[in-house]
């Protein structure tokens, strides 16, 4: 009788290719443990992509990252109220969080919405949910940035409480996770 081997390997490249079969996804870069995926807006008829996402395999964790649309130049001041709000948002989830990352060689920075998931539990449905979570989170930040810039134009003394963390501007990610189950 022969011995049957069961493979516990995780083929990152194969998974990403299978998850990105829809026309809204375009794999820009794919390596053994890293991918860059352009995500096209299905509502946008001109075909320009709306967001891009990085996917890293780091040991047993798959880490998704999506930069917010606003890029801060090296000499630009990042609004304190936005940083404070994103830190508050971070306290709502164990899987998703905001961080500030350098985006280019010139030293520009962007807030990046990051989502971690164990590689063994990643499936197509979860992948789709993560993509929607990241897009939604970046949309919230885009609106908050617009509000901050508008408020700064109206009044240079913007206070942290000018944004409503528990109102319509932000939905608790734990509530969205419960809705998915």
CNS distance restraints for C-alpha pairs under 8 A (distance, minus, plus):
assign (resid  10 and name CA) (resid 119 and name CA) 7.60 0.50 0.50
assign (resid  10 and name CA) (resid 120 and name CA) 7.90 0.50 0.50
assign (resid  11 and name CA) (resid  15 and name CA) 6.25 0.50 0.50
assign (resid  12 and name CA) (resid  16 and name CA) 6.20 0.50 0.50
assign (resid  12 and name CA) (resid  32 and name CA) 6.35 0.50 0.50
assign (resid  12 and name CA) (resid  33 and name CA) 6.19 0.50 0.50
assign (resid  12 and name CA) (resid  57 and name CA) 7.35 0.50 0.50
assign (resid  13 and name CA) (resid  17 and name CA) 6.18 0.50 0.50
assign (resid  13 and name CA) (resid  30 and name CA) 6.63 0.50 0.50
assign (resid  13 and name CA) (resid  31 and name CA) 6.62 0.50 0.50
assign (resid  13 and name CA) (resid  32 and name CA) 6.00 0.50 0.50
assign (resid  13 and name CA) (resid  33 and name CA) 7.36 0.50 0.50
assign (resid  14 and name CA) (resid  18 and name CA) 6.17 0.50 0.50
assign (resid  15 and name CA) (resid  19 and name CA) 6.09 0.50 0.50
assign (resid  16 and name CA) (resid  20 and name CA) 6.08 0.50 0.50
assign (resid  16 and name CA) (resid  35 and name CA) 7.86 0.50 0.50
assign (resid  17 and name CA) (resid  21 and name CA) 6.60 0.50 0.50
assign (resid  17 and name CA) (resid  27 and name CA) 7.85 0.50 0.50
assign (resid  19 and name CA) (resid 124 and name CA) 5.72 0.50 0.50
assign (resid  19 and name CA) (resid 127 and name CA) 7.10 0.50 0.50
assign (resid  20 and name CA) (resid  25 and name CA) 5.41 0.50 0.50
assign (resid  20 and name CA) (resid  26 and name CA) 7.13 0.50 0.50
assign (resid  20 and name CA) (resid  27 and name CA) 7.35 0.50 0.50
assign (resid  21 and name CA) (resid  25 and name CA) 6.92 0.50 0.50
assign (resid  23 and name CA) (resid  40 and name CA) 8.00 0.50 0.50
assign (resid  24 and name CA) (resid  39 and name CA) 5.62 0.50 0.50
assign (resid  24 and name CA) (resid  40 and name CA) 4.69 0.50 0.50
assign (resid  24 and name CA) (resid  41 and name CA) 6.74 0.50 0.50
assign (resid  24 and name CA) (resid  42 and name CA) 6.52 0.50 0.50
assign (resid  25 and name CA) (resid  37 and name CA) 6.50 0.50 0.50
assign (resid  25 and name CA) (resid  38 and name CA) 5.80 0.50 0.50
assign (resid  25 and name CA) (resid  39 and name CA) 4.87 0.50 0.50
assign (resid  25 and name CA) (resid  40 and name CA) 6.28 0.50 0.50
assign (resid  26 and name CA) (resid  37 and name CA) 5.58 0.50 0.50
assign (resid  26 and name CA) (resid  38 and name CA) 5.04 0.50 0.50
assign (resid  26 and name CA) (resid  39 and name CA) 6.52 0.50 0.50
assign (resid  26 and name CA) (resid  40 and name CA) 7.85 0.50 0.50
assign (resid  27 and name CA) (resid  35 and name CA) 7.31 0.50 0.50
assign (resid  27 and name CA) (resid  36 and name CA) 6.12 0.50 0.50
assign (resid  27 and name CA) (resid  37 and name CA) 4.48 0.50 0.50
assign (resid  27 and name CA) (resid  38 and name CA) 6.31 0.50 0.50
assign (resid  28 and name CA) (resid  35 and name CA) 7.49 0.50 0.50
assign (resid  28 and name CA) (resid  36 and name CA) 5.41 0.50 0.50
assign (resid  28 and name CA) (resid  37 and name CA) 5.51 0.50 0.50
assign (resid  28 and name CA) (resid  38 and name CA) 6.63 0.50 0.50
assign (resid  29 and name CA) (resid  34 and name CA) 7.78 0.50 0.50
assign (resid  29 and name CA) (resid  35 and name CA) 5.22 0.50 0.50
assign (resid  29 and name CA) (resid  36 and name CA) 4.98 0.50 0.50
assign (resid  29 and name CA) (resid  37 and name CA) 7.07 0.50 0.50
assign (resid  30 and name CA) (resid  34 and name CA) 6.01 0.50 0.50
assign (resid  30 and name CA) (resid  35 and name CA) 4.41 0.50 0.50
assign (resid  30 and name CA) (resid  36 and name CA) 6.63 0.50 0.50
assign (resid  31 and name CA) (resid  35 and name CA) 6.15 0.50 0.50
assign (resid  33 and name CA) (resid  56 and name CA) 5.77 0.50 0.50
assign (resid  33 and name CA) (resid  57 and name CA) 4.81 0.50 0.50
assign (resid  33 and name CA) (resid  58 and name CA) 7.50 0.50 0.50
assign (resid  34 and name CA) (resid  54 and name CA) 7.36 0.50 0.50
assign (resid  34 and name CA) (resid  55 and name CA) 5.63 0.50 0.50
assign (resid  34 and name CA) (resid  56 and name CA) 4.58 0.50 0.50
assign (resid  34 and name CA) (resid  57 and name CA) 6.27 0.50 0.50
assign (resid  35 and name CA) (resid  54 and name CA) 5.67 0.50 0.50
assign (resid  35 and name CA) (resid  55 and name CA) 5.04 0.50 0.50
assign (resid  35 and name CA) (resid  56 and name CA) 6.59 0.50 0.50
assign (resid  36 and name CA) (resid  52 and name CA) 7.01 0.50 0.50
assign (resid  36 and name CA) (resid  53 and name CA) 5.73 0.50 0.50
assign (resid  36 and name CA) (resid  54 and name CA) 4.55 0.50 0.50
assign (resid  36 and name CA) (resid  55 and name CA) 6.37 0.50 0.50
assign (resid  37 and name CA) (resid  52 and name CA) 5.62 0.50 0.50
assign (resid  37 and name CA) (resid  53 and name CA) 5.21 0.50 0.50
assign (resid  37 and name CA) (resid  54 and name CA) 6.36 0.50 0.50
assign (resid  37 and name CA) (resid  55 and name CA) 7.96 0.50 0.50
assign (resid  38 and name CA) (resid  49 and name CA) 6.25 0.50 0.50
assign (resid  38 and name CA) (resid  50 and name CA) 7.81 0.50 0.50
assign (resid  38 and name CA) (resid  51 and name CA) 6.19 0.50 0.50
assign (resid  38 and name CA) (resid  52 and name CA) 4.38 0.50 0.50
assign (resid  38 and name CA) (resid  53 and name CA) 6.44 0.50 0.50
assign (resid  39 and name CA) (resid  49 and name CA) 5.56 0.50 0.50
assign (resid  39 and name CA) (resid  50 and name CA) 6.20 0.50 0.50
assign (resid  39 and name CA) (resid  51 and name CA) 5.37 0.50 0.50
assign (resid  39 and name CA) (resid  52 and name CA) 5.67 0.50 0.50
assign (resid  39 and name CA) (resid  53 and name CA) 7.48 0.50 0.50
assign (resid  40 and name CA) (resid  44 and name CA) 7.79 0.50 0.50
assign (resid  40 and name CA) (resid  47 and name CA) 6.69 0.50 0.50
assign (resid  40 and name CA) (resid  48 and name CA) 6.40 0.50 0.50
assign (resid  40 and name CA) (resid  49 and name CA) 4.02 0.50 0.50
assign (resid  40 and name CA) (resid  50 and name CA) 5.54 0.50 0.50
assign (resid  40 and name CA) (resid  51 and name CA) 7.07 0.50 0.50
assign (resid  41 and name CA) (resid  47 and name CA) 7.44 0.50 0.50
assign (resid  41 and name CA) (resid  48 and name CA) 7.43 0.50 0.50
assign (resid  41 and name CA) (resid  49 and name CA) 6.03 0.50 0.50
assign (resid  41 and name CA) (resid  50 and name CA) 5.66 0.50 0.50
assign (resid  44 and name CA) (resid  48 and name CA) 7.16 0.50 0.50
assign (resid  51 and name CA) (resid  66 and name CA) 7.30 0.50 0.50
assign (resid  51 and name CA) (resid  67 and name CA) 7.86 0.50 0.50
assign (resid  51 and name CA) (resid  69 and name CA) 7.90 0.50 0.50
assign (resid  51 and name CA) (resid 135 and name CA) 7.50 0.50 0.50
assign (resid  52 and name CA) (resid  66 and name CA) 6.23 0.50 0.50
assign (resid  52 and name CA) (resid  67 and name CA) 7.46 0.50 0.50
assign (resid  53 and name CA) (resid  64 and name CA) 6.78 0.50 0.50
assign (resid  53 and name CA) (resid  65 and name CA) 5.53 0.50 0.50
assign (resid  53 and name CA) (resid  66 and name CA) 4.67 0.50 0.50
assign (resid  53 and name CA) (resid  67 and name CA) 7.43 0.50 0.50
assign (resid  54 and name CA) (resid  64 and name CA) 5.70 0.50 0.50
assign (resid  54 and name CA) (resid  65 and name CA) 5.10 0.50 0.50
assign (resid  54 and name CA) (resid  66 and name CA) 6.51 0.50 0.50
assign (resid  55 and name CA) (resid  62 and name CA) 6.80 0.50 0.50
assign (resid  55 and name CA) (resid  63 and name CA) 5.59 0.50 0.50
assign (resid  55 and name CA) (resid  64 and name CA) 4.54 0.50 0.50
assign (resid  55 and name CA) (resid  65 and name CA) 6.44 0.50 0.50
assign (resid  56 and name CA) (resid  62 and name CA) 5.65 0.50 0.50
assign (resid  56 and name CA) (resid  63 and name CA) 5.06 0.50 0.50
assign (resid  56 and name CA) (resid  64 and name CA) 6.51 0.50 0.50
assign (resid  57 and name CA) (resid  61 and name CA) 5.94 0.50 0.50
assign (resid  57 and name CA) (resid  62 and name CA) 4.59 0.50 0.50
assign (resid  57 and name CA) (resid  63 and name CA) 6.35 0.50 0.50
assign (resid  57 and name CA) (resid 119 and name CA) 7.88 0.50 0.50
assign (resid  58 and name CA) (resid  62 and name CA) 6.15 0.50 0.50
assign (resid  58 and name CA) (resid  63 and name CA) 7.17 0.50 0.50
assign (resid  60 and name CA) (resid 118 and name CA) 5.88 0.50 0.50
assign (resid  60 and name CA) (resid 119 and name CA) 5.57 0.50 0.50
assign (resid  60 and name CA) (resid 120 and name CA) 7.66 0.50 0.50
assign (resid  61 and name CA) (resid 116 and name CA) 6.38 0.50 0.50
assign (resid  61 and name CA) (resid 117 and name CA) 5.64 0.50 0.50
assign (resid  61 and name CA) (resid 118 and name CA) 4.53 0.50 0.50
assign (resid  61 and name CA) (resid 119 and name CA) 5.24 0.50 0.50
assign (resid  62 and name CA) (resid 116 and name CA) 5.77 0.50 0.50
assign (resid  62 and name CA) (resid 117 and name CA) 5.38 0.50 0.50
assign (resid  62 and name CA) (resid 118 and name CA) 6.07 0.50 0.50
assign (resid  62 and name CA) (resid 119 and name CA) 5.49 0.50 0.50
assign (resid  63 and name CA) (resid 114 and name CA) 6.83 0.50 0.50
assign (resid  63 and name CA) (resid 115 and name CA) 5.70 0.50 0.50
assign (resid  63 and name CA) (resid 116 and name CA) 4.53 0.50 0.50
assign (resid  63 and name CA) (resid 117 and name CA) 6.57 0.50 0.50
assign (resid  64 and name CA) (resid 114 and name CA) 5.50 0.50 0.50
assign (resid  64 and name CA) (resid 115 and name CA) 5.06 0.50 0.50
assign (resid  64 and name CA) (resid 116 and name CA) 6.35 0.50 0.50
assign (resid  65 and name CA) (resid 112 and name CA) 6.11 0.50 0.50
assign (resid  65 and name CA) (resid 113 and name CA) 5.58 0.50 0.50
assign (resid  65 and name CA) (resid 114 and name CA) 4.36 0.50 0.50
assign (resid  65 and name CA) (resid 115 and name CA) 6.46 0.50 0.50
assign (resid  65 and name CA) (resid 134 and name CA) 7.77 0.50 0.50
assign (resid  66 and name CA) (resid 112 and name CA) 5.35 0.50 0.50
assign (resid  66 and name CA) (resid 113 and name CA) 5.23 0.50 0.50
assign (resid  66 and name CA) (resid 114 and name CA) 6.52 0.50 0.50
assign (resid  66 and name CA) (resid 134 and name CA) 6.34 0.50 0.50
assign (resid  66 and name CA) (resid 135 and name CA) 7.72 0.50 0.50
assign (resid  66 and name CA) (resid 138 and name CA) 7.51 0.50 0.50
assign (resid  67 and name CA) (resid 110 and name CA) 6.14 0.50 0.50
assign (resid  67 and name CA) (resid 111 and name CA) 5.81 0.50 0.50
assign (resid  67 and name CA) (resid 112 and name CA) 4.04 0.50 0.50
assign (resid  67 and name CA) (resid 113 and name CA) 6.16 0.50 0.50
assign (resid  67 and name CA) (resid 138 and name CA) 7.29 0.50 0.50
assign (resid  68 and name CA) (resid 110 and name CA) 6.31 0.50 0.50
assign (resid  68 and name CA) (resid 111 and name CA) 5.56 0.50 0.50
assign (resid  68 and name CA) (resid 112 and name CA) 5.77 0.50 0.50
assign (resid  68 and name CA) (resid 113 and name CA) 7.15 0.50 0.50
assign (resid  68 and name CA) (resid 138 and name CA) 5.04 0.50 0.50
assign (resid  68 and name CA) (resid 139 and name CA) 7.78 0.50 0.50
assign (resid  68 and name CA) (resid 141 and name CA) 6.76 0.50 0.50
assign (resid  68 and name CA) (resid 142 and name CA) 6.77 0.50 0.50
assign (resid  69 and name CA) (resid 110 and name CA) 7.76 0.50 0.50
assign (resid  69 and name CA) (resid 138 and name CA) 7.23 0.50 0.50
assign (resid  69 and name CA) (resid 142 and name CA) 6.40 0.50 0.50
assign (resid  70 and name CA) (resid 110 and name CA) 6.32 0.50 0.50
assign (resid  70 and name CA) (resid 111 and name CA) 7.81 0.50 0.50
assign (resid  70 and name CA) (resid 142 and name CA) 7.09 0.50 0.50
assign (resid  70 and name CA) (resid 145 and name CA) 7.77 0.50 0.50
assign (resid  71 and name CA) (resid 108 and name CA) 6.49 0.50 0.50
assign (resid  71 and name CA) (resid 109 and name CA) 5.81 0.50 0.50
assign (resid  71 and name CA) (resid 110 and name CA) 4.99 0.50 0.50
assign (resid  72 and name CA) (resid  76 and name CA) 5.93 0.50 0.50
assign (resid  72 and name CA) (resid  77 and name CA) 7.62 0.50 0.50
assign (resid  72 and name CA) (resid  78 and name CA) 6.89 0.50 0.50
assign (resid  72 and name CA) (resid 108 and name CA) 5.47 0.50 0.50
assign (resid  72 and name CA) (resid 109 and name CA) 5.10 0.50 0.50
assign (resid  72 and name CA) (resid 110 and name CA) 6.07 0.50 0.50
assign (resid  73 and name CA) (resid 107 and name CA) 7.01 0.50 0.50
assign (resid  73 and name CA) (resid 108 and name CA) 4.49 0.50 0.50
assign (resid  73 and name CA) (resid 109 and name CA) 6.55 0.50 0.50
assign (resid  74 and name CA) (resid 106 and name CA) 7.32 0.50 0.50
assign (resid  74 and name CA) (resid 107 and name CA) 5.34 0.50 0.50
assign (resid  74 and name CA) (resid 108 and name CA) 5.06 0.50 0.50
assign (resid  74 and name CA) (resid 109 and name CA) 7.12 0.50 0.50
assign (resid  78 and name CA) (resid  82 and name CA) 7.79 0.50 0.50
assign (resid  78 and name CA) (resid  83 and name CA) 7.57 0.50 0.50
assign (resid  79 and name CA) (resid  83 and name CA) 6.55 0.50 0.50
assign (resid  79 and name CA) (resid 148 and name CA) 7.79 0.50 0.50
assign (resid  80 and name CA) (resid  84 and name CA) 6.06 0.50 0.50
assign (resid  80 and name CA) (resid 160 and name CA) 7.92 0.50 0.50
assign (resid  81 and name CA) (resid  85 and name CA) 6.10 0.50 0.50
assign (resid  81 and name CA) (resid 148 and name CA) 7.96 0.50 0.50
assign (resid  81 and name CA) (resid 158 and name CA) 7.71 0.50 0.50
assign (resid  81 and name CA) (resid 159 and name CA) 6.99 0.50 0.50
assign (resid  81 and name CA) (resid 160 and name CA) 4.89 0.50 0.50
assign (resid  82 and name CA) (resid  86 and name CA) 6.15 0.50 0.50
assign (resid  82 and name CA) (resid 144 and name CA) 7.40 0.50 0.50
assign (resid  82 and name CA) (resid 145 and name CA) 7.29 0.50 0.50
assign (resid  82 and name CA) (resid 148 and name CA) 7.72 0.50 0.50
assign (resid  83 and name CA) (resid  87 and name CA) 6.27 0.50 0.50
assign (resid  84 and name CA) (resid  88 and name CA) 6.35 0.50 0.50
assign (resid  84 and name CA) (resid 160 and name CA) 7.49 0.50 0.50
assign (resid  85 and name CA) (resid  89 and name CA) 6.23 0.50 0.50
assign (resid  85 and name CA) (resid 160 and name CA) 7.73 0.50 0.50
assign (resid  85 and name CA) (resid 165 and name CA) 7.37 0.50 0.50
assign (resid  86 and name CA) (resid  90 and name CA) 6.17 0.50 0.50
assign (resid  86 and name CA) (resid  98 and name CA) 6.27 0.50 0.50
assign (resid  87 and name CA) (resid  91 and name CA) 6.87 0.50 0.50
assign (resid  87 and name CA) (resid  98 and name CA) 7.27 0.50 0.50
assign (resid  88 and name CA) (resid  92 and name CA) 7.54 0.50 0.50
assign (resid  89 and name CA) (resid  93 and name CA) 7.83 0.50 0.50
assign (resid  89 and name CA) (resid  97 and name CA) 7.58 0.50 0.50
assign (resid  89 and name CA) (resid  98 and name CA) 7.99 0.50 0.50
assign (resid  89 and name CA) (resid 165 and name CA) 7.93 0.50 0.50
assign (resid  89 and name CA) (resid 172 and name CA) 7.91 0.50 0.50
assign (resid  90 and name CA) (resid  94 and name CA) 7.98 0.50 0.50
assign (resid  90 and name CA) (resid  96 and name CA) 7.16 0.50 0.50
assign (resid  90 and name CA) (resid  97 and name CA) 4.93 0.50 0.50
assign (resid  90 and name CA) (resid  98 and name CA) 6.37 0.50 0.50
assign (resid  92 and name CA) (resid 172 and name CA) 6.55 0.50 0.50
assign (resid  92 and name CA) (resid 173 and name CA) 6.60 0.50 0.50
assign (resid  92 and name CA) (resid 174 and name CA) 6.69 0.50 0.50
assign (resid  93 and name CA) (resid  97 and name CA) 7.03 0.50 0.50
assign (resid  93 and name CA) (resid 173 and name CA) 6.43 0.50 0.50
assign (resid  93 and name CA) (resid 174 and name CA) 6.36 0.50 0.50
assign (resid  95 and name CA) (resid 115 and name CA) 5.51 0.50 0.50
assign (resid  95 and name CA) (resid 116 and name CA) 5.26 0.50 0.50
assign (resid  95 and name CA) (resid 117 and name CA) 6.86 0.50 0.50
assign (resid  96 and name CA) (resid 113 and name CA) 7.09 0.50 0.50
assign (resid  96 and name CA) (resid 114 and name CA) 5.48 0.50 0.50
assign (resid  96 and name CA) (resid 115 and name CA) 4.24 0.50 0.50
assign (resid  96 and name CA) (resid 116 and name CA) 6.46 0.50 0.50
assign (resid  97 and name CA) (resid 113 and name CA) 5.87 0.50 0.50
assign (resid  97 and name CA) (resid 114 and name CA) 5.33 0.50 0.50
assign (resid  97 and name CA) (resid 115 and name CA) 6.54 0.50 0.50
assign (resid  98 and name CA) (resid 111 and name CA) 6.43 0.50 0.50
assign (resid  98 and name CA) (resid 112 and name CA) 5.62 0.50 0.50
assign (resid  98 and name CA) (resid 113 and name CA) 4.64 0.50 0.50
assign (resid  98 and name CA) (resid 114 and name CA) 6.02 0.50 0.50
assign (resid  99 and name CA) (resid 111 and name CA) 5.58 0.50 0.50
assign (resid  99 and name CA) (resid 112 and name CA) 5.39 0.50 0.50
assign (resid  99 and name CA) (resid 113 and name CA) 6.66 0.50 0.50
assign (resid  99 and name CA) (resid 114 and name CA) 7.36 0.50 0.50
assign (resid 100 and name CA) (resid 109 and name CA) 6.57 0.50 0.50
assign (resid 100 and name CA) (resid 110 and name CA) 5.74 0.50 0.50
assign (resid 100 and name CA) (resid 111 and name CA) 4.51 0.50 0.50
assign (resid 100 and name CA) (resid 112 and name CA) 6.04 0.50 0.50
assign (resid 101 and name CA) (resid 109 and name CA) 5.47 0.50 0.50
assign (resid 101 and name CA) (resid 110 and name CA) 5.71 0.50 0.50
assign (resid 101 and name CA) (resid 111 and name CA) 6.35 0.50 0.50
assign (resid 101 and name CA) (resid 112 and name CA) 6.62 0.50 0.50
assign (resid 102 and name CA) (resid 107 and name CA) 5.89 0.50 0.50
assign (resid 102 and name CA) (resid 108 and name CA) 5.74 0.50 0.50
assign (resid 102 and name CA) (resid 109 and name CA) 4.40 0.50 0.50
assign (resid 102 and name CA) (resid 110 and name CA) 6.66 0.50 0.50
assign (resid 103 and name CA) (resid 107 and name CA) 6.83 0.50 0.50
assign (resid 103 and name CA) (resid 108 and name CA) 5.61 0.50 0.50
assign (resid 103 and name CA) (resid 109 and name CA) 5.35 0.50 0.50
assign (resid 103 and name CA) (resid 110 and name CA) 6.59 0.50 0.50
assign (resid 104 and name CA) (resid 108 and name CA) 5.84 0.50 0.50
assign (resid 104 and name CA) (resid 109 and name CA) 7.70 0.50 0.50
assign (resid 113 and name CA) (resid 134 and name CA) 6.29 0.50 0.50
assign (resid 113 and name CA) (resid 137 and name CA) 7.01 0.50 0.50
assign (resid 113 and name CA) (resid 138 and name CA) 6.94 0.50 0.50
assign (resid 114 and name CA) (resid 134 and name CA) 7.59 0.50 0.50
assign (resid 115 and name CA) (resid 130 and name CA) 7.28 0.50 0.50
assign (resid 115 and name CA) (resid 134 and name CA) 7.79 0.50 0.50
assign (resid 117 and name CA) (resid 121 and name CA) 7.19 0.50 0.50
assign (resid 117 and name CA) (resid 122 and name CA) 6.79 0.50 0.50
assign (resid 118 and name CA) (resid 122 and name CA) 6.67 0.50 0.50
assign (resid 122 and name CA) (resid 126 and name CA) 6.13 0.50 0.50
assign (resid 122 and name CA) (resid 127 and name CA) 6.69 0.50 0.50
assign (resid 123 and name CA) (resid 127 and name CA) 6.06 0.50 0.50
assign (resid 124 and name CA) (resid 128 and name CA) 6.18 0.50 0.50
assign (resid 125 and name CA) (resid 129 and name CA) 6.22 0.50 0.50
assign (resid 126 and name CA) (resid 130 and name CA) 6.07 0.50 0.50
assign (resid 127 and name CA) (resid 131 and name CA) 6.25 0.50 0.50
assign (resid 128 and name CA) (resid 132 and name CA) 6.30 0.50 0.50
assign (resid 129 and name CA) (resid 133 and name CA) 6.08 0.50 0.50
assign (resid 129 and name CA) (resid 180 and name CA) 7.89 0.50 0.50
assign (resid 130 and name CA) (resid 134 and name CA) 6.11 0.50 0.50
assign (resid 131 and name CA) (resid 135 and name CA) 6.18 0.50 0.50
assign (resid 132 and name CA) (resid 136 and name CA) 5.97 0.50 0.50
assign (resid 133 and name CA) (resid 137 and name CA) 6.03 0.50 0.50
assign (resid 134 and name CA) (resid 138 and name CA) 6.10 0.50 0.50
assign (resid 135 and name CA) (resid 139 and name CA) 6.12 0.50 0.50
assign (resid 136 and name CA) (resid 140 and name CA) 6.31 0.50 0.50
assign (resid 137 and name CA) (resid 141 and name CA) 6.38 0.50 0.50
assign (resid 138 and name CA) (resid 142 and name CA) 6.07 0.50 0.50
assign (resid 139 and name CA) (resid 143 and name CA) 6.26 0.50 0.50
assign (resid 140 and name CA) (resid 144 and name CA) 6.16 0.50 0.50
assign (resid 140 and name CA) (resid 169 and name CA) 6.59 0.50 0.50
assign (resid 140 and name CA) (resid 170 and name CA) 6.65 0.50 0.50
assign (resid 141 and name CA) (resid 145 and name CA) 6.00 0.50 0.50
assign (resid 142 and name CA) (resid 146 and name CA) 6.28 0.50 0.50
assign (resid 143 and name CA) (resid 147 and name CA) 6.17 0.50 0.50
assign (resid 144 and name CA) (resid 148 and name CA) 6.06 0.50 0.50
assign (resid 144 and name CA) (resid 163 and name CA) 7.81 0.50 0.50
assign (resid 144 and name CA) (resid 169 and name CA) 7.69 0.50 0.50
assign (resid 145 and name CA) (resid 149 and name CA) 6.05 0.50 0.50
assign (resid 146 and name CA) (resid 150 and name CA) 5.99 0.50 0.50
assign (resid 147 and name CA) (resid 151 and name CA) 5.94 0.50 0.50
assign (resid 148 and name CA) (resid 152 and name CA) 5.96 0.50 0.50
assign (resid 148 and name CA) (resid 158 and name CA) 7.72 0.50 0.50
assign (resid 149 and name CA) (resid 153 and name CA) 6.20 0.50 0.50
assign (resid 150 and name CA) (resid 154 and name CA) 6.37 0.50 0.50
assign (resid 151 and name CA) (resid 155 and name CA) 5.79 0.50 0.50
assign (resid 151 and name CA) (resid 156 and name CA) 7.55 0.50 0.50
assign (resid 151 and name CA) (resid 158 and name CA) 6.66 0.50 0.50
assign (resid 152 and name CA) (resid 156 and name CA) 4.87 0.50 0.50
assign (resid 152 and name CA) (resid 157 and name CA) 7.18 0.50 0.50
assign (resid 152 and name CA) (resid 158 and name CA) 6.29 0.50 0.50
assign (resid 158 and name CA) (resid 162 and name CA) 7.06 0.50 0.50
assign (resid 163 and name CA) (resid 169 and name CA) 7.79 0.50 0.50
assign (resid 164 and name CA) (resid 168 and name CA) 7.43 0.50 0.50
assign (resid 164 and name CA) (resid 169 and name CA) 6.43 0.50 0.50
assign (resid 164 and name CA) (resid 170 and name CA) 7.69 0.50 0.50
assign (resid 165 and name CA) (resid 169 and name CA) 6.70 0.50 0.50
assign (resid 165 and name CA) (resid 170 and name CA) 5.88 0.50 0.50
assign (resid 166 and name CA) (resid 170 and name CA) 6.33 0.50 0.50
assign (resid 166 and name CA) (resid 171 and name CA) 7.24 0.50 0.50
assign (resid 166 and name CA) (resid 172 and name CA) 7.88 0.50 0.50
assign (resid 167 and name CA) (resid 171 and name CA) 7.65 0.50 0.50
assign (resid 171 and name CA) (resid 175 and name CA) 7.48 0.50 0.50
assign (resid 171 and name CA) (resid 176 and name CA) 7.61 0.50 0.50
assign (resid 172 and name CA) (resid 176 and name CA) 6.82 0.50 0.50
assign (resid 173 and name CA) (resid 177 and name CA) 6.17 0.50 0.50
assign (resid 174 and name CA) (resid 178 and name CA) 6.30 0.50 0.50
assign (resid 175 and name CA) (resid 179 and name CA) 6.36 0.50 0.50
assign (resid 176 and name CA) (resid 180 and name CA) 6.44 0.50 0.50
assign (resid 177 and name CA) (resid 181 and name CA) 6.73 0.50 0.50
